[in-house]
């Protein structure tokens, strides 16, 4: 029976029906295939055009595509770009350790690449900058004395360094966060024709059933593959689910190895324990993070620094409970009550051991709710100035709470088509919010005060408020 299921999965995952190119039909290399749409490119263009531009620090977990994005931006938005990697070339450090004048630094870097680095025309990229604290500190001199040089810096686990006081020039840099591909970016990369329809969906516009079904199938693929660039590139090329699983396994190992190599003030073993507890934490009936579930007798003082490290590294997302669903939401954060989600849904699916068939064949399984919530959070992050919250008391729970201007928007998440949600409906009846969102596999429709958005529209939720 197991062999039959595997054959079915390979057939179901073949992308002919959705219009994906089949392996062998496209001769592009993985690098070429990934000259694609990333939403962060628009933010980079705004940064370039700003009269108040500062050196930019790009934050994000390892392997989310920071290096590719910086190079692609240099290739498309500037006449030239120069790329320096402190992890690959140790000798680069001496330039920043012995010089503080940014013009002298640029002069020496120009000699290394054997071409002139010109103000406004050349993008200066400093990668793995966490390996050279002097270079990170030098960004303030670029802001003060050489702001006409467009400079971008990035690095693995850079967020953990920036979270420490005095580790970088406060107020002297712009910050931009980058995560894995969201669903809309995934769709644009893997099925441009279907993406063109998706991007054209407007508020109040009916979605034809044939496109609704195809977009739901694409969303199922995203739940399996996730948004890590290497996974998406592999899917484009080989359409092999087993290869995707191998890459996801290797990525998890990379992150865990990073924890073991961490020699800072935070205990690396505790970082690993928190990371490995995420699946079981989310699988509980009450998804609230419990220190005792990490280790028997565990307390906040044992693991709070490890949690903060993982959140700062961009690997986990913290969602706080609020005591009131009122504006401004941040004023009502209950800092001792929160949930932790993984930054990529595909990696969470892999870590939980969810079989592809459970997703593709629309089965109900224990982890379906948490996996869907993780997906929705991944799409919502960055759409609103304030990160999503949730609400829970003894009698009710709202999956997510959004602040859109002064408006508070309750959000219900369903992995299937069922509408039962007593707490959500009770809140609607008693508080009468202007807008309430339900994400599910149902079509786009209004249900009284509730707007039902199909799961695939989560990445565009703000467009439909």
Secondary structure, 3 states (H helix, E strand, C coil): CHHHHHHHHHHHHCCCCCCCCCCCCCCCCHHHHCCCCCCHHHHHHHHHHCCCCCEEEEECCCCCCHHHHHHHHHHHHCCEEEEEECCCCCCHHHHHHHCCCHHHHHHHHHHHHCCCCCCCCEEEEEECHHHCHHHHHHHHHHHHHCCCCEEEEECCCHHHHHCCCCCCCCCCEEEEECCCCCHHHHHHHHCHHHHHHHHCCCCCCCCCHHHHHHHHHHHHHHHHHCCCHHHHHHHHHHCCHHHHHHHHHHHHHHHHHHHHHCCCCCCHHHHHHHHHHHHHHHHCCCCCCCHHHHCCCCCHHHHHHHHHHHHHCCCEEEEEEECCCCCCHHHHEEEEEEEEEECCHHHHHHHHCCCHHHHHCCCCCCCHHHHHHHHHHHHHCCCCCCCCEEEECCCCEEEEEEEECCEEEEEEECCCCCCCCHHHHHHHHHHCCCCEEEEECCCCEEECCEEEEEHHHHHHHHHHC
